[in-house]
Amino acid sequence: MKFSVIGAGGWGTTLAIILNEKGHNVILYEYFSDYCKVLNEKRENIKFLKGIKIPENIKIINDLKAAIENSEYILLATPSHVLRKFLKKIKKFNYKQKVFISVVKGIEQKTLMTMSEIIKQELGNVKIVVLSGPSLAPEVARKIPTTVVAASEDLKFAEKVQQMLSTNYFRIYTNNDVKGVELGGSLKNVIAIAAGILDGIKTGDNTKAALITRGLAEIKRLGVKMGAHNDTFYGLSGLGDLVVTCEGKLSRNRTVGEQLGKGKKLKEILKNMEMVAEGVKTAYSAYKLSKKYDIEMPITKEVYEVIYKNKSPLKSIADLMSRTLKSEKEFLIKK
């Protein structure tokens, strides 16, 4: 099959390599023309995926029109905050018969839309599959066993992606709960920032375990209220992605939190990062969603206040620990 990967970050590059390995024709689109030249010359993504060779038969280009019109499947791997901008450009080309695969994790700040909702709003009734789960790109690129989930409202398209991308080290399951898969993959980044803050402060394993458990409760509480399936949040795109993002040393969001916990300012942290930490923007969106749906999300609220209100992380922890005592089962039964 003919695939175009839009976005040559670490994950986009990794997926392009997997698609090539599976025998598909692959175009990798890079937005910056200068870096596109570097990728072609070095055949290595020196910024985002060091040490991994990009096969010569992957065509790396800076021409978005050619990328869209010369492929049947369009894999979107851009940062969430620029996805809409890319979709507006894609609308100018011949795109209506394409299948779009989104690996973008985030919630738009202005509209509070998920990525598939943005795709539908901009491109209309196109075929969409969402790919998400615990998948740190450098590990997948080194062929370390990884499992993720492909979600689509029409399962036959999720099953097609499952067949076209699965390998002996990259296993894909299917799901029809697109909303739940997207929310799990986005909201976990907020909890991962909190996990990193705990690492920066050096609290301990007890605290991290409590954070992951109660963080999952918040994610599920909001997701179910928004129409997602309860079970999805205990799957790969929920609990699985939450654990790896909170614990993984390669996790960008956890790293941002760790630096915040050590007392560094957010602007300084982000200035020194090549890759995007989606949780920073998602913290704002998640907090606004909790208000919109009247859902209690205390951890999310504290991450929002640390990032956007300059609240002390130590004060946030103290406030969380001094909240009114309640039953653990409350979040399971509350509608």
Secondary structure, DSSP 8 states (H G I E B T S, - for coil): -EEEEE--SHHHHHHHHHHHHTT-EEEEE-S-HHHHHHHHHHSEETTTEEEEE--TTSEEES-HHHHHHT-SEEEE-S-GGGHHHHHHHHTTSS-TT-EEEE----B-TTT--BHHHHHHHHH-S-EEEEEESS--HHHHHTT--EEEEEE-SSHHHHHHHHHHH--SSEEEEEES-HHHHHHHHHHHHHHHHHHHHHHHHT--HHHHHHHHHHHHHHHHHHHHHTT--GGGGGSIIIIIHHHHHHH-TT-HHHHHHHHHHTT--HHHHHHT-SS--HHHHHHHHHHHHHHHTT---HHHHHHHHHHHS---HHHHHHHHHTS----TTHHHH--
